[in-house]
Amino acid sequence: LLFFTVYWPRSFMSRAGSDASASQSCQAAALGSNPDRKELEALDRDVPRYVLKAAEGNERLALQRWTETLQWRCEIGDEDLFRRPNPNFFTIQKHYPTYLHLPDKRGRLTYWQRAGRLNPTGLLNEGMSPSLVRDDYVWQTLFAYDLWLKRDDRQEITIIVDMEGFSLSKITPTMLRIFSLSYSIIQKHFPDREHLVVVINAPEWWGAIWAFFKPLLPAKQQRKLRVSTSQKESFLTLQDILDRDSIPEEYGGSGVPLGSAPAEMMRRQYASNGTPKR
């Protein structure tokens, strides 16, 4: 895979605009590894609450982590990403559908993944390397937190993973590489932003897979995980965290289908056209 990546479509992150260096993230990154918090605040780039939380209140450690993230954000052109379309989003969605959906009972945005429809072979056949899938996942994450949630550092997301149809054949080197690349970058630059990870319709052999992945996750992440296997148990779990009218009909609720929530419609608009012209 590493050999063939030179022939894959280029990452949208490699095409940052020429004005990216003037972004607030780049200006904040230019303050160095030990910036004055007041200067960061003036740029609307002060250390976020979630970074302080991840550092368990250690302000020096939080500042260190945040300056690294600011540098990363500058390098990828975080404020420039949404000015242009992201066509890879739609290609990837065909083989790994994800959706921003209605909020949970506490008002947290929900992010649904249909892991059972993951098609690693389809991704590769369409030129979507693990690195490109990771970059698209970063785009999705930045859209959710920076655009839809308007950089509100108090906000968390509830993640719902539907495993219906998932089989052991989907656990390929490509899938493991995608997981590794995506998980490492999200944990480094978006720590503690998920409130809960809810796995529904998990196969009976879930326990064996969990035993494989569990050592890769910090104890804090393990405590945020809830797993349901049967359809009935999965529905009861969804009812516990979502109002009935926020659960799609196909999952037993009375809500709108996945793909039709306002956040998802806006996300698709940005993927198609970039920032709307005014």
Phi, psi and omega in degrees: 000318181297325180295318186277353183298339179295341181261356181283159173304145183290148177292140176298338180286345180272004184240039179301142182294162183293339181267010182299326183293345179268000182294161179296323178297318180291321177297320179291320179296326181292348178285349175097188186276349179223064186283161173287126182302327180294324178291322176296317181297323179296333178267006184059038180225036177291164181301121182290157179301320184292330177289319175299320179296315180296329179272009179054040175084358179283102187295324180294316178294319179298318179296320178299313180296320183291322178295326175294320179292321177299319178297318178297316179298321178296316183296323181272354181068056188303326182274350181263341186303323188268003177281345181231160180295162175234079184297334179299332180307312185288325176296315181292323181299330179297330186248352174205083185291133174225156183213138163275134186224188186298154185290160176280187185296338179261010177086009180278135174303142176252145180235115184259137174237130176262080185296333179294342180259007177299131181229085182303322180295319178298321178300312181295319181297333179263012175081015181267093179289163176306323180293322178291322177295319176300315181298321178293324178295322175296317177302314179300318182294315179295323178299313183299311187276319186275321183265299185294314181269003171055041175060026177286107187284002175270345187280141173237167180238142172262123183260131178239122182247115179267115184265004182303127181089357180286136180228161180299335181294342179280347181274081183255167174304325178297313181297317180295323178293318178300313181300314183296313181295314183291314184297317184295319183285326179291318180293329181284318189251349177226054186290144173059032180262349176266132178282318186204146172244115184251118178258122180243158180055037180290143178292160183299331182275014181307321184306321181292320179292319180298323179297331179284314185277335186307314181297342181279346185254138174298156180304323180299319180291322180298324181288341180273359186264132172234132184235133175234142183257297184290161179297321180295313179297322180296319179295319179297323178295316178298319179297331181290330185250343183234145169293154184302324181279003172255354177266124180303149181304322182294346177254011175101359180263199179237014184275175180289158181294156171301138180103351184244004177288151181306319181297320181290321179296321178292321179299316180293326176297317179293321179296326181283317192236350188077195181301127179302137178284141181252000000 
